[in-house]
Amino acid sequence: MKNYFKSEGFSVGLAMFSMFFGAGNIIYPLAVGQYAGDKNLFAMLGLILTAAVMPVAGVIAMILFEGDYRKFFGRLGRIPGFLLALIIISLLGPLGSTPRCIALSYTTLKSSFLVMSPTLFSAISCGIIFLFTVRKQYILTLLGWILTPLLLASLIIIIAIGLITSTGAPPVEASHLQMFLHGLSEGYNTMDLLAAFFFSSTIITILKARAQENGAGKESYFNIALQASLVGACLLAAIYVGFSYIASFHGSDLVLNGKDELLAAITMKIAGPYAGILVCVAIALACLTTAIALVSAFTDFIQREVFKGKVNYEMTLIGTLLITFFVSTFEFTGISAFLWPILQITYPGLIVLTFANIAYKLFGFKWVKVPVFLTFSCSLILYFL
């Protein structure tokens, strides 16, 4: 057991967890718990399905495609596949998830002690992300052995205090099925399945290079990637459950201006004003680690697939961060309002694409365009209805 915790699979699993765990992974489990009250168990089953189980399916699919997202999305056709990949990576990068991380970090730090304009904070955050991302070969080591243990320690302390001081969740008038579907839908907002397509590609590429250096075969890095995805998913599910329950116990009487204030408000309530430092550490680490991974993945994609290597990595990275800075000024609520309808429409189709591609690799199932595009169409119709 001790050897396992020292293994590469466990280390990469920690890195994968920290890559996934960003702004949406903090806020939406809390929001679900606050909403679900005494029926939180059923809401959590839905959330874990879309925000922990589905990302593992996404990683498995990418492992089967050897981390090649061109082939993965290309089964829909060259142009539709490229456009879908571009939309997804843009939502993960400067148009959605990355600026959302910065915005949430600002909101929480402001609730604790920060006296700074959001514009200045965004500029400083983008500078820090640049410093960590410009040397991308060190990302796995930085995330796996330095930032993730500190992040986990902060999160565990918050959850432990919340559970120990709980007095029970208030009753909520809703059916178990309604709560399950609510959690299922809110899980889309974590964007973990979208992240799985590109994070796993980055990780598999790095593991491939390591395997070649060590003279190991394909099976070696496949096994490590699979182990890592299971470690990351288990950690995500555990944190989701913990966060949702402290919100169901302590969040019912809170008056907030937005979901992004939940973590700071709950922590201050259960642990007092001096817990502000703990909140800052947890949020800053979660947002930093995810933003680093997202920016790196987006920059790689744009440099290779759009610029075809004609623009160097550093210049592409600077352009990425400039867009990120601009979008982050819309703050968490504005960014989430922009993302919500897109995720509600696209997520079901991406789930179908994931399982269709897994079935293709394992069983030779060839149908993909009809079920995926039909699902996208149905989601679009249902959204407007």
LUMBAGU-849490 format. One record per residue (C-alpha): x, y, z. Coordinates in nm, 3 decimals. Each point is the difference from the previous one (the first is absolute). Layout:
r px = X | py = Y | pz = Z;
...
//
This chain:
r px = 0.000 | py = 0.000 | pz = 0.000;
r px = 0.284 | py = 0.239 | pz = 0.086;
r px = 0.160 | py = -0.075 | pz = -0.336;
r px = -0.329 | py = 0.081 | pz = -0.176;
r px = -0.016 | py = 0.347 | pz = 0.155;
r px = 0.351 | py = 0.057 | pz = -0.136;
r px = -0.089 | py = -0.132 | pz = -0.346;
r px = -0.021 | py = 0.206 | pz = -0.317;
r px = -0.368 | py = -0.091 | pz = -0.040;
r px = -0.084 | py = 0.155 | pz = 0.337;
r px = 0.214 | py = 0.308 | pz = -0.067;
r px = -0.158 | py = 0.059 | pz = -0.341;
r px = -0.343 | py = -0.062 | pz = 0.158;
r px = 0.069 | py = 0.283 | pz = 0.246;
r px = 0.103 | py = 0.222 | pz = -0.289;
r px = -0.315 | py = -0.095 | pz = -0.193;
r px = -0.217 | py = 0.081 | pz = 0.303;
r px = 0.157 | py = 0.344 | pz = 0.035;
r px = -0.042 | py = 0.066 | pz = -0.372;
r px = -0.373 | py = -0.079 | pz = 0.017;
r px = -0.065 | py = 0.169 | pz = 0.333;
r px = -0.069 | py = 0.364 | pz = -0.074;
r px = -0.266 | py = 0.264 | pz = 0.050;
r px = -0.298 | py = -0.209 | pz = -0.114;
r px = 0.108 | py = -0.297 | pz = 0.210;
r px = -0.004 | py = 0.217 | pz = 0.310;
r px = -0.319 | py = 0.196 | pz = -0.052;
r px = -0.247 | py = -0.244 | pz = -0.154;
r px = 0.025 | py = -0.279 | pz = 0.262;
r px = -0.056 | py = 0.271 | pz = 0.261;
r px = -0.294 | py = 0.142 | pz = -0.196;
r px = -0.152 | py = -0.347 | pz = -0.040;
r px = 0.035 | py = -0.075 | pz = 0.371;
r px = -0.154 | py = 0.332 | pz = 0.100;
r px = -0.293 | py = -0.060 | pz = -0.235;
r px = -0.055 | py = -0.370 | pz = 0.082;
r px = -0.005 | py = 0.017 | pz = 0.381;
r px = -0.099 | py = -0.335 | pz = 0.151;
r px = -0.024 | py = -0.160 | pz = -0.348;
r px = 0.361 | py = 0.074 | pz = -0.079;
r px = 0.088 | py = -0.369 | pz = -0.049;
r px = -0.214 | py = -0.023 | pz = -0.314;
r px = 0.128 | py = 0.328 | pz = -0.139;
r px = 0.356 | py = -0.119 | pz = 0.059;
r px = -0.061 | py = -0.322 | pz = -0.192;
r px = -0.095 | py = 0.210 | pz = -0.301;
r px = 0.291 | py = 0.240 | pz = 0.040;
r px = 0.257 | py = -0.279 | pz = 0.040;
r px = -0.133 | py = -0.172 | pz = -0.311;
r px = 0.062 | py = 0.302 | pz = -0.226;
r px = 0.292 | py = 0.158 | pz = 0.189;
r px = 0.209 | py = -0.303 | pz = 0.106;
r px = -0.110 | py = -0.318 | pz = -0.182;
r px = -0.034 | py = 0.161 | pz = -0.344;
r px = 0.347 | py = 0.159 | pz = 0.012;
r px = 0.144 | py = -0.348 | pz = 0.066;
r px = -0.190 | py = -0.125 | pz = -0.306;
r px = 0.148 | py = 0.291 | pz = -0.195;
r px = 0.352 | py = -0.088 | pz = 0.113;
r px = -0.054 | py = -0.368 | pz = -0.088;
r px = -0.122 | py = 0.103 | pz = -0.346;
r px = 0.306 | py = 0.217 | pz = -0.051;
r px = 0.229 | py = -0.280 | pz = 0.119;
r px = -0.155 | py = -0.227 | pz = -0.264;
r px = 0.075 | py = 0.269 | pz = -0.259;
r px = 0.356 | py = 0.036 | pz = 0.140;
r px = -0.067 | py = 0.359 | pz = 0.103;
r px = -0.064 | py = 0.110 | pz = -0.360;
r px = -0.294 | py = 0.240 | pz = 0.014;
r px = 0.019 | py = 0.045 | pz = -0.380;
r px = -0.103 | py = -0.362 | pz = -0.050;
r px = -0.245 | py = 0.014 | pz = 0.290;
r px = -0.196 | py = 0.298 | pz = -0.132;
r px = 0.085 | py = -0.080 | pz = -0.363;
r px = -0.249 | py = -0.286 | pz = -0.002;
r px = -0.267 | py = 0.270 | pz = -0.036;
r px = 0.169 | py = 0.123 | pz = -0.319;
r px = 0.312 | py = 0.210 | pz = -0.048;
r px = -0.162 | py = 0.344 | pz = 0.014;
r px = -0.278 | py = -0.074 | pz = 0.258;
r px = 0.255 | py = -0.181 | pz = 0.218;
r px = 0.247 | py = 0.288 | pz = -0.015;
r px = -0.269 | py = 0.261 | pz = 0.073;
r px = -0.134 | py = -0.199 | pz = 0.297;
r px = 0.351 | py = -0.042 | pz = 0.141;
r px = 0.067 | py = 0.373 | pz = -0.048;
r px = -0.324 | py = 0.096 | pz = 0.178;
r px = 0.072 | py = -0.233 | pz = 0.292;
r px = 0.360 | py = 0.110 | pz = 0.052;
r px = -0.103 | py = 0.367 | pz = -0.030;
r px = -0.267 | py = -0.046 | pz = 0.270;
r px = 0.257 | py = -0.169 | pz = 0.220;
r px = 0.258 | py = 0.266 | pz = -0.077;
r px = -0.034 | py = 0.377 | pz = -0.032;
r px = -0.376 | py = 0.014 | pz = -0.071;
r px = -0.126 | py = -0.186 | pz = 0.305;
r px = 0.158 | py = -0.218 | pz = 0.262;
r px = 0.337 | py = 0.177 | pz = 0.037;
r px = -0.137 | py = 0.354 | pz = 0.057;
r px = -0.267 | py = -0.156 | pz = 0.224;
r px = 0.280 | py = -0.135 | pz = 0.220;
r px = 0.153 | py = 0.348 | pz = 0.027;
r px = -0.338 | py = 0.162 | pz = 0.070;
r px = -0.086 | py = -0.247 | pz = 0.276;
r px = 0.339 | py = 0.043 | pz = 0.160;
r px = -0.052 | py = 0.375 | pz = 0.007;
r px = -0.349 | py = -0.023 | pz = 0.151;
r px = 0.116 | py = -0.228 | pz = 0.280;
r px = 0.315 | py = 0.195 | pz = 0.081;
r px = -0.201 | py = 0.322 | pz = 0.005;
r px = -0.240 | py = -0.158 | pz = 0.250;
r px = 0.296 | py = -0.075 | pz = 0.228;
r px = 0.249 | py = 0.283 | pz = -0.009;
r px = 0.094 | py = 0.107 | pz = -0.353;
r px = -0.015 | py = 0.371 | pz = -0.080;
r px = 0.067 | py = 0.017 | pz = -0.372;
r px = -0.189 | py = 0.074 | pz = -0.320;
r px = -0.112 | py = -0.304 | pz = -0.203;
r px = 0.192 | py = 0.132 | pz = -0.301;
r px = 0.331 | py = 0.013 | pz = 0.187;
r px = -0.064 | py = -0.341 | pz = 0.156;
r px = -0.069 | py = -0.154 | pz = -0.343;
r px = 0.319 | py = 0.151 | pz = -0.140;
r px = 0.209 | py = -0.139 | pz = 0.288;
r px = -0.165 | py = -0.343 | pz = -0.032;
r px = 0.074 | py = -0.017 | pz = -0.372;
r px = 0.361 | py = 0.090 | pz = 0.071;
r px = 0.031 | py = -0.282 | pz = 0.253;
r px = -0.162 | py = -0.247 | pz = -0.242;
r px = 0.247 | py = 0.108 | pz = -0.268;
r px = 0.298 | py = -0.068 | pz = 0.224;
r px = -0.120 | py = -0.352 | pz = 0.081;
r px = -0.117 | py = -0.085 | pz = -0.351;
r px = 0.289 | py = 0.127 | pz = -0.210;
r px = 0.207 | py = -0.301 | pz = 0.110;
r px = -0.269 | py = -0.262 | pz = -0.051;
r px = 0.230 | py = -0.302 | pz = 0.043;
r px = -0.008 | py = 0.057 | pz = 0.375;
r px = -0.382 | py = 0.011 | pz = 0.028;
r px = -0.055 | py = -0.362 | pz = 0.115;
r px = 0.271 | py = 0.021 | pz = 0.268;
r px = -0.128 | py = 0.336 | pz = 0.124;
r px = -0.360 | py = -0.118 | pz = 0.014;
r px = 0.057 | py = -0.356 | pz = 0.122;
r px = 0.241 | py = 0.052 | pz = 0.286;
r px = -0.022 | py = 0.366 | pz = 0.104;
r px = -0.333 | py = 0.171 | pz = -0.061;
r px = -0.240 | py = -0.294 | pz = 0.026;
r px = 0.099 | py = -0.117 | pz = 0.352;
r px = -0.040 | py = 0.357 | pz = 0.127;
r px = -0.335 | py = 0.030 | pz = -0.176;
r px = -0.127 | py = -0.331 | pz = 0.140;
r px = 0.109 | py = 0.091 | pz = 0.352;
r px = -0.189 | py = 0.331 | pz = -0.019;
r px = -0.315 | py = -0.163 | pz = -0.137;
r px = 0.002 | py = -0.283 | pz = 0.255;
r px = 0.031 | py = 0.246 | pz = 0.288;
r px = -0.295 | py = 0.206 | pz = -0.129;
r px = -0.215 | py = -0.312 | pz = -0.042;
r px = 0.099 | py = -0.145 | pz = 0.339;
r px = -0.090 | py = 0.319 | pz = 0.186;
r px = -0.332 | py = 0.020 | pz = -0.184;
r px = -0.099 | py = -0.360 | pz = 0.075;
r px = 0.107 | py = 0.013 | pz = 0.364;
r px = -0.200 | py = 0.316 | pz = 0.070;
r px = -0.311 | py = -0.106 | pz = -0.197;
r px = -0.349 | py = -0.007 | pz = 0.155;
r px = -0.178 | py = -0.175 | pz = -0.286;
r px = -0.145 | py = 0.107 | pz = -0.336;
r px = -0.338 | py = 0.174 | pz = -0.032;
r px = -0.286 | py = -0.188 | pz = -0.174;
r px = -0.063 | py = 0.084 | pz = -0.366;
r px = -0.330 | py = -0.052 | pz = -0.182;
r px = 0.109 | py = -0.178 | pz = -0.318;
r px = 0.004 | py = -0.356 | pz = -0.124;
r px = 0.310 | py = -0.217 | pz = -0.003;
r px = -0.014 | py = -0.011 | pz = -0.380;
r px = -0.015 | py = 0.380 | pz = -0.024;
r px = 0.307 | py = 0.027 | pz = 0.219;
r px = 0.185 | py = -0.263 | pz = -0.202;
r px = -0.074 | py = 0.183 | pz = -0.326;
r px = 0.101 | py = 0.332 | pz = 0.157;
r px = 0.337 | py = -0.143 | pz = 0.104;
r px = 0.040 | py = -0.160 | pz = -0.343;
r px = -0.055 | py = 0.334 | pz = -0.175;
r px = 0.219 | py = 0.198 | pz = 0.239;
r px = 0.282 | py = -0.246 | pz = -0.066;
r px = 0.019 | py = 0.137 | pz = -0.355;
r px = 0.122 | py = 0.331 | pz = 0.144;
r px = 0.317 | py = -0.159 | pz = 0.138;
r px = 0.101 | py = -0.060 | pz = -0.365;
r px = 0.199 | py = -0.306 | pz = 0.107;
r px = -0.088 | py = -0.212 | pz = -0.303;
r px = 0.117 | py = 0.277 | pz = -0.231;
r px = 0.321 | py = 0.028 | pz = 0.197;
r px = 0.054 | py = -0.377 | pz = -0.016;
r px = 0.038 | py = 0.009 | pz = -0.380;
r px = 0.293 | py = 0.239 | pz = 0.014;
r px = 0.158 | py = -0.061 | pz = 0.342;
r px = 0.028 | py = -0.372 | pz = -0.068;
r px = 0.152 | py = 0.078 | pz = -0.339;
r px = 0.266 | py = 0.217 | pz = 0.167;
r px = 0.070 | py = -0.261 | pz = 0.268;
r px = 0.015 | py = -0.293 | pz = -0.245;
r px = 0.242 | py = 0.196 | pz = -0.221;
r px = 0.230 | py = 0.062 | pz = 0.297;
r px = -0.026 | py = -0.362 | pz = 0.118;
r px = 0.077 | py = -0.123 | pz = -0.353;
r px = 0.320 | py = 0.204 | pz = -0.003;
r px = 0.099 | py = -0.134 | pz = 0.342;
r px = -0.072 | py = -0.358 | pz = -0.108;
r px = 0.217 | py = 0.040 | pz = -0.310;
r px = 0.284 | py = 0.143 | pz = 0.209;
r px = -0.023 | py = -0.298 | pz = 0.239;
r px = -0.041 | py = -0.257 | pz = -0.278;
r px = -0.351 | py = -0.096 | pz = 0.119;
r px = -0.282 | py = -0.104 | pz = -0.234;
r px = -0.343 | py = 0.140 | pz = -0.080;
r px = -0.167 | py = -0.213 | pz = 0.269;
r px = 0.209 | py = 0.168 | pz = 0.268;
r px = -0.125 | py = 0.356 | pz = -0.052;
r px = -0.354 | py = -0.124 | pz = -0.074;
r px = -0.013 | py = -0.166 | pz = 0.343;
r px = 0.142 | py = 0.308 | pz = 0.172;
r px = -0.253 | py = 0.228 | pz = -0.173;
r px = -0.288 | py = -0.228 | pz = 0.097;
r px = 0.115 | py = -0.023 | pz = 0.363;
r px = 0.043 | py = 0.377 | pz = 0.010;
r px = -0.352 | py = 0.063 | pz = -0.133;
r px = -0.150 | py = -0.224 | pz = 0.270;
r px = 0.202 | py = 0.173 | pz = 0.273;
r px = -0.108 | py = 0.342 | pz = -0.129;
r px = -0.367 | py = -0.101 | pz = -0.025;
r px = -0.008 | py = -0.145 | pz = 0.352;
r px = 0.153 | py = 0.316 | pz = 0.144;
r px = -0.246 | py = 0.217 | pz = -0.193;
r px = -0.299 | py = -0.206 | pz = 0.120;
r px = 0.120 | py = 0.013 | pz = 0.363;
r px = 0.041 | py = 0.378 | pz = -0.007;
r px = -0.336 | py = 0.045 | pz = -0.173;
r px = -0.177 | py = -0.201 | pz = 0.269;
r px = 0.178 | py = 0.186 | pz = 0.280;
r px = -0.068 | py = 0.344 | pz = -0.145;
r px = -0.364 | py = -0.074 | pz = -0.076;
r px = -0.069 | py = -0.121 | pz = 0.353;
r px = 0.160 | py = 0.296 | pz = 0.175;
r px = -0.212 | py = 0.225 | pz = -0.226;
r px = -0.317 | py = -0.198 | pz = 0.075;
r px = 0.074 | py = 0.026 | pz = 0.374;
r px = 0.116 | py = 0.362 | pz = 0.016;
r px = -0.122 | py = 0.180 | pz = -0.313;
r px = -0.376 | py = 0.020 | pz = 0.033;
r px = -0.012 | py = 0.331 | pz = 0.188;
r px = 0.274 | py = 0.183 | pz = -0.192;
r px = -0.088 | py = 0.313 | pz = -0.196;
r px = 0.229 | py = 0.033 | pz = -0.302;
r px = 0.030 | py = 0.210 | pz = -0.314;
r px = 0.117 | py = -0.298 | pz = -0.206;
r px = 0.115 | py = -0.361 | pz = 0.014;
r px = 0.364 | py = 0.111 | pz = -0.010;
r px = -0.033 | py = 0.133 | pz = 0.357;
r px = -0.104 | py = -0.339 | pz = 0.141;
r px = 0.334 | py = -0.142 | pz = 0.107;
r px = 0.119 | py = 0.314 | pz = 0.176;
r px = -0.337 | py = 0.048 | pz = 0.174;
r px = -0.024 | py = -0.362 | pz = 0.118;
r px = 0.360 | py = -0.010 | pz = 0.120;
r px = -0.038 | py = 0.325 | pz = 0.193;
r px = -0.316 | py = -0.137 | pz = 0.159;
r px = 0.141 | py = -0.334 | pz = 0.113;
r px = 0.353 | py = 0.104 | pz = 0.092;
r px = -0.015 | py = 0.374 | pz = 0.070;
r px = 0.173 | py = 0.296 | pz = -0.165;
r px = 0.349 | py = -0.140 | pz = 0.052;
r px = -0.081 | py = -0.278 | pz = -0.244;
r px = 0.037 | py = 0.256 | pz = -0.279;
r px = 0.361 | py = -0.097 | pz = -0.046;
r px = -0.100 | py = -0.365 | pz = -0.044;
r px = -0.260 | py = 0.098 | pz = -0.259;
r px = 0.256 | py = 0.205 | pz = -0.188;
r px = 0.245 | py = -0.290 | pz = -0.013;
r px = -0.262 | py = -0.248 | pz = -0.120;
r px = -0.148 | py = 0.224 | pz = -0.267;
r px = 0.331 | py = 0.140 | pz = -0.123;
r px = 0.150 | py = -0.349 | pz = -0.036;
r px = -0.307 | py = -0.151 | pz = -0.167;
r px = -0.033 | py = 0.284 | pz = -0.247;
r px = 0.374 | py = 0.025 | pz = -0.070;
r px = 0.050 | py = -0.368 | pz = -0.071;
r px = -0.299 | py = -0.024 | pz = -0.231;
r px = 0.078 | py = 0.325 | pz = -0.180;
r px = 0.357 | py = -0.114 | pz = -0.067;
r px = -0.121 | py = -0.325 | pz = -0.155;
r px = -0.277 | py = 0.166 | pz = -0.201;
r px = 0.222 | py = 0.273 | pz = -0.141;
r px = 0.268 | py = -0.253 | pz = -0.091;
r px = -0.249 | py = -0.227 | pz = -0.181;
r px = -0.162 | py = 0.290 | pz = -0.189;
r px = 0.334 | py = 0.151 | pz = -0.102;
r px = 0.124 | py = -0.336 | pz = -0.130;
r px = -0.318 | py = -0.048 | pz = -0.204;
r px = 0.004 | py = 0.346 | pz = -0.157;
r px = 0.371 | py = -0.012 | pz = -0.079;
r px = -0.019 | py = -0.342 | pz = -0.167;
r px = -0.348 | py = -0.015 | pz = -0.154;
r px = -0.073 | py = 0.363 | pz = -0.086;
r px = 0.341 | py = 0.164 | pz = -0.046;
r px = 0.162 | py = -0.323 | pz = -0.125;
r px = 0.317 | py = 0.080 | pz = 0.195;
r px = 0.056 | py = 0.331 | pz = -0.179;
r px = -0.039 | py = 0.196 | pz = 0.324;
r px = 0.218 | py = -0.106 | pz = 0.293;
r px = -0.136 | py = -0.132 | pz = 0.329;
r px = 0.087 | py = 0.310 | pz = 0.204;
r px = -0.180 | py = 0.243 | pz = -0.233;
r px = -0.306 | py = -0.227 | pz = -0.017;
r px = 0.003 | py = -0.020 | pz = 0.380;
r px = 0.009 | py = 0.379 | pz = 0.033;
r px = -0.297 | py = 0.034 | pz = -0.238;
r px = -0.191 | py = -0.263 | pz = 0.197;
r px = 0.056 | py = 0.183 | pz = 0.327;
r px = -0.105 | py = 0.336 | pz = -0.145;
r px = -0.338 | py = -0.147 | pz = -0.101;
r px = -0.025 | py = -0.172 | pz = 0.339;
r px = 0.064 | py = 0.332 | pz = 0.175;
r px = -0.275 | py = 0.175 | pz = -0.198;
r px = -0.264 | py = -0.272 | pz = 0.060;
r px = 0.085 | py = -0.025 | pz = 0.372;
r px = -0.115 | py = 0.360 | pz = 0.049;
r px = -0.361 | py = -0.118 | pz = -0.056;
r px = 0.028 | py = -0.176 | pz = 0.339;
r px = -0.126 | py = -0.344 | pz = 0.099;
r px = -0.373 | py = 0.067 | pz = -0.043;
r px = 0.035 | py = 0.147 | pz = -0.348;
r px = 0.230 | py = -0.277 | pz = -0.123;
r px = -0.226 | py = -0.272 | pz = 0.144;
r px = -0.307 | py = 0.156 | pz = -0.165;
r px = 0.181 | py = -0.018 | pz = -0.334;
r px = 0.111 | py = -0.363 | pz = 0.051;
r px = -0.323 | py = -0.149 | pz = 0.138;
r px = -0.210 | py = -0.025 | pz = -0.321;
r px = 0.297 | py = -0.122 | pz = -0.205;
r px = 0.069 | py = -0.280 | pz = 0.249;
r px = -0.366 | py = -0.103 | pz = 0.024;
r px = -0.014 | py = -0.038 | pz = -0.378;
r px = 0.337 | py = -0.163 | pz = -0.066;
r px = 0.064 | py = -0.225 | pz = 0.301;
r px = -0.247 | py = -0.281 | pz = -0.086;
r px = 0.144 | py = -0.024 | pz = -0.354;
r px = 0.353 | py = -0.021 | pz = 0.138;
r px = -0.107 | py = -0.282 | pz = 0.232;
r px = -0.140 | py = -0.189 | pz = -0.299;
r px = 0.322 | py = 0.067 | pz = -0.197;
r px = 0.208 | py = -0.136 | pz = 0.287;
r px = -0.187 | py = -0.329 | pz = 0.026;
r px = -0.028 | py = -0.036 | pz = -0.379;
r px = 0.378 | py = 0.032 | pz = -0.029;
r px = 0.062 | py = -0.246 | pz = 0.283;
r px = -0.237 | py = -0.247 | pz = -0.168;
r px = 0.179 | py = 0.057 | pz = -0.331;
r px = 0.341 | py = -0.089 | pz = 0.145;
r px = -0.118 | py = -0.294 | pz = 0.211;
r px = -0.278 | py = -0.153 | pz = -0.210;
r px = 0.032 | py = 0.151 | pz = -0.348;
r px = -0.319 | py = 0.210 | pz = 0.037;
r px = 0.016 | py = 0.235 | pz = -0.300;
r px = -0.302 | py = 0.227 | pz = 0.045;
r px = 0.097 | py = 0.339 | pz = 0.136;
r px = -0.125 | py = 0.291 | pz = -0.213;
r px = -0.372 | py = -0.083 | pz = 0.016;
r px = -0.022 | py = -0.058 | pz = 0.380;
r px = 0.224 | py = 0.297 | pz = 0.087;
r px = -0.159 | py = 0.257 | pz = -0.231;
r px = -0.348 | py = -0.127 | pz = 0.089;
r px = 0.079 | py = 0.049 | pz = 0.369;
r px = 0.131 | py = 0.352 | pz = -0.065;
r px = -0.322 | py = 0.080 | pz = -0.191;
r px = -0.226 | py = -0.139 | pz = 0.275;
r px = 0.191 | py = 0.193 | pz = 0.268;
r px = -0.035 | py = 0.321 | pz = -0.201;
r px = -0.376 | py = -0.050 | pz = -0.044;
r px = -0.056 | py = -0.091 | pz = 0.365;
r px = 0.199 | py = 0.301 | pz = 0.118;
r px = -0.214 | py = 0.246 | pz = -0.195;
r px = -0.321 | py = -0.180 | pz = 0.092;
//
